[in-house]
Amino acid sequence: MQIYLLRHAKAEHSHSGAADHERRLTAEGRHQLTSVIHAVKTAQMSPDVVLSSPYKRAMQTAELAAERLGCRSPILTANALTPDGDPESVWAEIRLHREANQILLVSHEPLVTAILAYLLDCPNLAAEFPTATVARVDVSGLGPAPRGVLRWMITPKLAEGR
């Protein structure tokens, strides 16, 4: 299975008056996400399943990514992908979709990096995972603990050629 980890795109600051779970994407965030999705299309990213945190900024990211990638399946929400989620719960959620060849997870930091470390069986992994960044991890089985391989990671700066 190919697992794509996508950190939500840049969102409004929390001091904008909205509750944290209601923060929306900014125009800059949408632009960066569009650049990243354009770059990953060449890598034949075509998720069968899209799972997103129910937070507004994550759902907007998932919707824009799914639209740009031509995904036809509905976006599913998973509470395991909220900022206070944990990698083991995310793995349990992934395992519910064992029929999928490609799955896209849209979440938040620091959970995205924690999921990456968990999938790679590298608990001390330190990684910078900017907003609108996507990484692909391949796992060969869906047993109790994953053993994944990081295939690639694309940041907005890389996608925009900066």
Summary of the structure (lengths in Angstrom):
residues: 162
radius of gyration: 14.5
end to end distance: 30.9
largest distance: 44.4
contacts: 537
relative contact order: 0.24
helix: 37%
strand: 21%
